[in-house]
Amino acid sequence: MRQRPKSRISVLLLTRNHARYLKRSLGLIVRQARACRAALCAFDTSSSDGSADLLRDAGFRVTVIAPEEFGHGRTRNVAAAAAGGEIVVFLNGDAVPRDAWLKGLLGGFAMHPDVAGVFSRQVPPPGTDPLRRADIEGHPAFGSDIPWVVHLDSGIPADISPAAARALYTFDTVSCAVKTEVIEDAPFPDVAFGEDLLWGKAVLERGRRLVYAPASVVEHCHDLYAHPMDLVRRHFADAMLARKAAGAAAPGPLSFFAFMAGAARRDFARIAESDMDVPSKAAWAAFEPAARTLQFLAIQAGAIGEHLPPAVRDFLSWTRKGA
């Protein structure tokens, strides 16, 4: 019997108790994948909400792994090798793509022969709180509808800020497409947080290019402001990562005022334009200064995180979110 050729493209979902998102997204994903003749694969981390069954029913080849086997970088490397094909499209199970998501993502590879990976624009889902909406819309990439190609052709300034370092190496695996040959040469690092930014740095330093494709859109966000410690942990981790990746310096104390003024300008605009009732808007306005102060302090702490006692770093680790 003639063997069926492997698909050139594999769409690979990473899921863990994401059934409520999959019920919205699977029809869109399958329709777009079939239009591109892409294989459908998923790695599910022992979901208890029926995620794996939903994926199988939609035509995905599902691999179920134990929670202790999962690693953001490690699992992507294993999954890419198992999926095969020239290009692997990674999508987190809690990200909901919009129309033309896959076409826009794959189109990024046409921008230059040395493109190693392409990542999607993320937009806040309906009902996102105003501060988180301001974060996402103020992101160095996601706030822009202009595509770009990143190529590292100069050194990194010694006094680069965490935000600038994060922007320089920006790559996001929530929704992205990567050439399999590049993963073989430069696997995603096996770290608890920031595998995408560290991988982005590694491939840029190898002379490859990264593409931001705003035509590819997914709805996705973490609800940081419902749990203040999650807010602290996320920004602590981001600042530690920027320090590790690019030697980013801690922001000076006087930068606090500029930080707060910029945040207030964005935040209060989002609060004002939201469809919340007046008491809810007033509550968010009252909460905003405390939230942004916590964020600034977390960035300060993360920038010197390597010098903090291990017990403090562990307590502030993003892997403890929700604790």
C-alpha positions as CSV (number, residue, x, y, z in Angstrom):
1,M,0.0,0.0,0.0
2,R,1.3,3.5,-0.9
3,Q,2.2,5.4,2.3
4,R,0.5,8.7,2.8
5,P,3.0,11.6,2.8
6,K,3.4,13.5,6.0
7,S,1.9,16.9,6.2
8,R,4.3,19.8,5.8
9,I,2.6,21.7,8.6
10,S,1.5,20.4,12.0
11,V,-0.9,22.3,14.3
12,L,0.0,21.3,17.9
13,L,-2.2,22.2,20.9
14,L,-0.9,22.2,24.4
15,T,-3.8,21.7,26.9
16,R,-4.5,21.3,30.5
17,N,-8.1,21.6,31.6
18,H,-8.9,24.0,28.8
19,A,-12.3,22.5,27.8
20,R,-14.1,25.8,28.2
21,Y,-11.8,27.4,25.6
22,L,-11.7,24.4,23.3
23,K,-15.4,24.5,22.9
24,R,-15.0,27.9,21.4
25,S,-11.9,27.3,19.4
26,L,-11.8,23.8,18.0
27,G,-14.1,24.5,15.0
28,L,-12.0,27.5,13.9
29,I,-8.7,25.6,14.4
30,V,-9.8,22.5,12.5
31,R,-11.3,24.5,9.6
32,Q,-8.2,26.6,9.2
33,A,-5.9,23.6,9.5
34,R,-7.7,21.6,6.9
35,A,-7.5,24.6,4.5
36,C,-3.7,24.4,4.9
37,R,-3.6,20.6,4.8
38,A,-2.1,20.6,8.3
39,A,-1.9,17.6,10.6
40,L,-3.7,18.0,14.0
41,C,-1.8,17.0,17.1
42,A,-2.2,17.7,20.8
43,F,-0.3,17.1,24.0
44,D,-2.7,17.1,27.0
45,T,-1.4,17.3,30.6
46,S,-3.8,14.9,32.3
47,S,-6.9,17.1,32.0
48,S,-9.8,16.2,34.2
49,D,-12.4,18.3,32.3
50,G,-12.7,16.2,29.1
51,S,-10.2,18.3,27.1
52,A,-8.6,15.2,25.6
53,D,-11.9,13.8,24.5
54,L,-12.9,17.0,22.8
55,L,-9.6,17.0,20.9
56,R,-10.0,13.4,19.8
57,D,-13.6,14.0,18.7
58,A,-12.3,17.0,16.6
59,G,-9.8,14.8,14.8
60,F,-6.6,15.5,16.8
61,R,-4.0,12.8,17.5
62,V,-3.7,13.2,21.3
63,T,-0.8,12.3,23.6
64,V,-1.6,12.5,27.3
65,I,1.3,13.2,29.7
66,A,1.6,13.3,33.5
67,P,1.8,16.7,35.1
68,E,5.4,16.0,36.3
69,E,6.4,15.4,32.7
70,F,5.3,18.8,31.5
71,G,7.8,21.6,30.9
72,H,7.1,24.7,28.7
73,G,10.3,24.1,26.7
74,R,10.7,20.4,27.1
75,T,7.2,19.5,26.1
76,R,7.4,21.7,23.0
77,N,10.6,20.0,21.9
78,V,9.1,16.5,22.4
79,A,5.9,17.4,20.7
80,A,7.6,19.0,17.7
81,A,9.7,15.9,17.2
82,A,6.5,13.7,17.4
83,A,4.5,15.9,15.1
84,G,7.0,16.0,12.3
85,G,6.6,18.3,9.3
86,E,8.7,21.3,8.2
87,I,6.7,23.8,10.4
88,V,5.1,23.3,13.8
89,V,2.4,25.6,14.9
90,F,2.1,25.8,18.7
91,L,-1.1,27.0,20.3
92,N,-1.9,27.1,24.0
93,G,-5.3,25.5,24.8
94,D,-6.5,28.7,26.5
95,A,-5.9,30.9,23.4
96,V,-8.8,31.3,21.1
97,P,-7.9,32.1,17.5
98,R,-9.8,34.4,15.2
99,D,-10.4,34.0,11.4
100,A,-7.2,33.9,9.3
101,W,-5.1,33.1,12.4
102,L,-3.2,30.3,10.7
103,K,-2.9,31.9,7.3
104,G,-1.5,35.1,8.9
105,L,0.9,33.1,11.0
106,L,2.3,31.0,8.1
107,G,2.5,34.0,5.9
108,G,5.3,35.4,8.1
109,F,7.8,32.9,6.7
110,A,7.5,34.6,3.3
111,M,9.1,37.8,4.8
112,H,12.7,36.4,4.7
113,P,14.4,33.1,4.0
114,D,16.1,33.1,7.4
115,V,12.9,33.4,9.4
116,A,13.1,30.9,12.3
117,G,9.7,31.6,13.9
118,V,6.6,33.7,13.7
119,F,4.3,34.7,16.5
120,S,0.7,36.0,16.7
121,R,-0.8,39.1,18.0
122,Q,-2.7,38.6,21.3
123,V,-5.7,40.6,22.1
124,P,-7.7,40.7,25.4
125,P,-10.8,38.5,25.4
126,P,-14.2,40.1,26.0
127,G,-14.7,40.9,29.7
128,T,-11.0,41.5,30.4
129,D,-10.5,44.0,33.2
130,P,-9.3,47.5,32.3
131,L,-5.8,47.2,33.8
132,R,-5.0,43.9,32.0
133,R,-6.4,45.3,28.8
134,A,-4.0,48.2,29.2
135,D,-1.1,45.8,29.7
136,I,-1.9,43.8,26.6
137,E,-2.6,46.8,24.4
138,G,0.6,48.4,25.6
139,H,2.7,45.4,24.9
140,P,5.7,46.2,22.7
141,A,4.3,43.9,20.0
142,F,0.7,43.2,20.7
143,G,-0.2,46.9,20.7
144,S,0.9,47.2,17.1
145,D,-0.9,46.2,13.9
146,I,2.3,46.6,11.9
147,P,4.3,43.4,11.1
148,W,8.0,43.4,11.8
149,V,11.1,41.3,11.3
150,V,13.7,41.2,14.1
151,H,17.4,40.6,13.2
152,L,20.1,41.0,15.8
153,D,22.9,43.0,14.3
154,S,24.4,44.9,17.2
155,G,25.4,44.5,20.8
156,I,23.1,44.9,23.8
157,P,23.5,48.2,25.8
158,A,24.7,47.6,29.3
159,D,22.0,49.8,30.9
160,I,19.1,48.3,28.9
161,S,15.8,48.4,30.9
162,P,13.8,45.3,31.6
163,A,11.0,46.5,29.2
164,A,13.5,47.2,26.4
165,A,15.2,43.8,26.8
166,R,11.8,42.1,26.8
167,A,10.9,44.0,23.6
168,L,14.2,43.2,21.9
169,Y,13.9,39.4,22.2
170,T,10.1,39.3,22.1
171,F,8.8,35.9,21.0
172,D,5.7,34.3,22.4
173,T,4.8,30.6,22.3
174,V,1.1,31.1,23.2
175,S,0.6,31.1,19.4
176,C,3.5,30.7,17.1
177,A,4.9,28.8,14.2
178,V,8.5,27.5,14.2
179,K,10.6,25.6,11.6
180,T,11.4,22.1,12.8
181,E,15.0,22.3,11.6
182,V,15.5,25.3,13.9
183,I,14.2,23.5,17.0
184,E,16.5,20.6,16.2
185,D,19.5,23.1,16.1
186,A,18.2,25.3,19.0
187,P,15.7,23.5,21.2
188,F,13.5,25.4,23.5
189,P,15.3,25.7,26.9
190,D,13.9,23.5,29.7
191,V,13.0,26.3,32.2
192,A,10.1,27.1,34.4
193,F,9.4,30.4,32.7
194,G,10.5,32.3,29.7
195,E,11.4,29.6,27.3
196,D,10.1,31.7,24.4
197,L,12.2,34.8,25.1
198,L,15.4,32.7,25.8
199,W,14.8,30.7,22.6
200,G,14.2,34.0,20.7
201,K,17.6,35.2,21.9
202,A,19.3,32.0,20.9
203,V,18.0,32.0,17.4
204,L,18.7,35.7,16.8
205,E,22.3,35.1,18.0
206,R,22.5,32.4,15.4
207,G,21.7,34.9,12.7
208,R,18.1,33.9,12.2
209,R,15.1,36.2,12.1
210,L,11.8,36.4,14.1
211,V,8.6,37.8,12.8
212,Y,5.7,39.4,14.5
213,A,2.5,38.7,12.4
214,P,-0.4,40.9,13.6
215,A,-2.6,39.5,10.9
216,S,-2.7,36.3,13.0
217,V,-4.8,37.1,16.1
218,V,-5.7,35.1,19.2
219,E,-7.6,36.1,22.3
220,H,-5.6,35.3,25.4
221,C,-4.6,36.8,28.7
222,H,-3.8,35.9,32.3
223,D,-6.1,37.3,35.0
224,L,-3.3,38.9,37.1
225,Y,-5.4,41.5,39.0
226,A,-7.7,39.1,40.7
227,H,-4.8,37.8,42.8
228,P,-2.2,40.5,43.7
229,M,0.5,38.0,44.4
230,D,0.1,36.7,40.8
231,L,0.7,40.2,39.6
232,V,3.9,40.4,41.7
233,R,5.1,37.0,40.6
234,R,4.5,37.6,36.9
235,H,6.4,40.9,36.9
236,F,9.2,39.6,39.1
237,A,9.6,36.7,36.7
238,D,9.6,39.0,33.7
239,A,12.3,41.2,35.2
240,M,14.5,38.3,36.2
241,L,14.2,36.9,32.7
242,A,15.1,40.2,31.1
243,R,18.1,40.4,33.4
244,K,19.2,36.8,32.5
245,A,18.6,37.3,28.8
246,A,20.1,40.8,28.3
247,G,21.6,41.9,31.6
248,A,18.8,44.4,32.0
249,A,19.4,46.8,34.9
250,A,16.9,47.6,37.6
251,P,14.9,50.8,37.0
252,G,16.1,53.8,39.1
253,P,14.0,55.0,42.0
254,L,13.2,58.3,40.1
255,S,11.7,56.3,37.2
256,F,8.9,55.4,39.6
257,F,7.1,58.6,38.8
258,A,7.4,58.3,35.1
259,F,6.2,54.7,35.3
260,M,3.2,55.6,37.4
261,A,2.3,58.5,35.2
262,G,2.4,56.4,32.0
263,A,0.5,53.6,33.6
264,A,-2.2,56.0,34.9
265,R,-2.6,57.5,31.5
266,R,-3.3,54.1,29.9
267,D,-5.2,52.6,32.7
268,F,-7.7,55.5,33.3
269,A,-8.4,55.7,29.6
270,R,-9.3,52.0,29.6
271,I,-11.4,52.4,32.8
272,A,-13.3,55.4,31.2
273,E,-14.1,53.6,28.0
274,S,-15.2,50.4,29.6
275,D,-18.9,49.5,29.8
276,M,-18.7,48.9,33.6
277,D,-21.1,50.7,35.8
278,V,-19.9,53.8,37.8
279,P,-19.2,52.0,41.1
280,S,-17.1,49.4,39.3
281,K,-15.1,52.1,37.5
282,A,-14.6,53.9,40.8
283,A,-13.3,50.7,42.4
284,W,-10.8,50.1,39.6
285,A,-9.7,53.7,39.7
286,A,-9.0,53.4,43.4
287,F,-7.2,50.1,43.0
288,E,-4.9,51.3,40.1
289,P,-2.2,53.1,42.1
290,A,-1.7,50.2,44.5
291,A,-1.6,47.7,41.6
292,R,1.0,49.7,39.6
293,T,3.1,50.3,42.7
294,L,3.2,46.5,43.3
295,Q,4.2,46.0,39.7
296,F,7.0,48.5,39.9
297,L,8.4,47.0,43.1
298,A,8.2,43.5,41.6
299,I,10.2,44.7,38.6
300,Q,12.8,46.2,40.9
301,A,13.0,43.0,42.9
302,G,13.2,40.8,39.8
303,A,16.1,42.8,38.3
304,I,18.1,41.9,41.4
305,G,16.5,38.5,41.9
306,E,19.7,36.5,41.5
307,H,21.0,38.2,44.6
308,L,18.0,37.4,46.7
309,P,17.8,34.4,49.1
310,P,16.6,31.2,47.4
311,A,13.6,31.0,49.7
312,V,12.5,34.5,48.5
313,R,13.0,33.7,44.9
314,D,11.0,30.5,45.3
315,F,8.1,32.4,47.0
316,L,8.0,34.9,44.2
317,S,8.3,32.3,41.4
318,W,5.6,32.4,38.7
319,T,5.3,28.6,39.0
320,R,3.5,29.4,42.4
321,K,0.8,31.5,40.8
322,G,-2.5,31.0,42.5
323,A,-0.8,30.0,45.7
